[in-house]
Amino acid sequence: MIISLVASVFVGSLQAQTLTRVEQSDFGKTQDGSDVKLITLRNAHGMSVQVITYGAIIKQLWAPDRDGKFANVLLTVDTIRQFQRGFNGAAAVTGRVVNRIRGAQFELDGTTYKLTKNEGKNTIHGGRKGFAQSVWTVAGTSTTANASSVTLTYLSKDGEEGFPGNLNNSVTYSLTDNNEFQIEYQSDTDKPTIANLTNHAYWNLAGGGSCLDNILLIPSTSYTPADAESITTGEILPLKGTLMDFGQPTRIGDRIEQLKPQMTGYDHNYILGEDGVMKLAARLVDPKSGRIMEVHTTQPAVQLFTANHLGHTAVCLETQHYPDAIHHPNFPSIVVRPGVPLKETTVFTFLAK
């Protein structure tokens, strides 16, 4: 696991004059010989984002601190071979269904579908390969007066990992001159199916070290608890008075030790509110650098994960529908039907104080 510790200082206006907004280059080949592309987006203030077509991974995102110094704030590695070896800190698009599905099966419209078992008897993050280890296609790039963007597409074929329907997926990454990084998802199907997409980005606003000193706000009053297999029980419980409550800005490491021995860190789904309405999901602050990341989303929930398998080097804020929603009628539906596409948007805004 490698996280970039490199920081640089430059003037955003000069950067914008000398570098183009969107660039595309080769990033190598996968083990099966598929070409992987690297796309770089830039804004007028010196921010930049790199995306690769393998897994639609966000490879780097460079953001300024309070002194104007830039650092990559995502966990990353350098080569396609390292990503393919199973780098488990990759900021990939996860699907068809993020998180876990109990028993690796579900029933829809009277038919039972059996899925790939890739975590014991359950399915996690779409199956053995899923979207995160597939090569996406560059559908196009664009530049406007205040933004640059790239759209990637991937066809998940009927029966892939056991899921029904040909699911056409697109993700558009945009970087604006307001220092906003936007992710827009859309999925269309030719047969009733289920889908729940997110990006599994591992954020480290300091550009290195631990995430435990970061200050986190999640404006949520309830969460969906999970059992010993990390499968959602179907309950909705209040957060107030629990170790998981981040309703007020709180240092991530303040209570994390109290989660042991049951858990080595946070891995919880927070309820945000109505699906389809843009709202604040989280606000993350690194006091040392002054970097701030605000997350807004149309999704009804956000999963907080403190990279427990990586020693708390980063924090994930995965906007999503509730885990295992297909087995809980009281949860917002993740069923996608022909003519009614899944559409979700998440925006990461970067500030510094």
Secondary structure, DSSP 8 states (H G I E B T S, - for coil): -EE---EEE--HHHHHHHS-SEEEEEEEE-TT--EEEEEEEE-TTS-EEEEETBTTEEEEEEEE-TTSEEEE-BEE-SSHHHHHTT-TT---EE-SB-SEEGGGEEEETTEEEE----BTTBEETTSSSTGGGSB-EEEEEEE-SSEEEEEEEEEE-TTGGG--S-EEEEEEEEEETTSEEEEEEEEEESS-EE-B-EE---B-TTSSS-STT-EEE---SEEE-B-TTS-B-S--EE-TTSTT--SS-EEGGGSGGGGTTT-SS-EEEEE--STTS-EEEEEEE-TTT-EEEEEEESSSEEEEE--GGGTS--BEEEEES-TTGGG-TTS---EEBTTB-EEEEEEEEEEE-
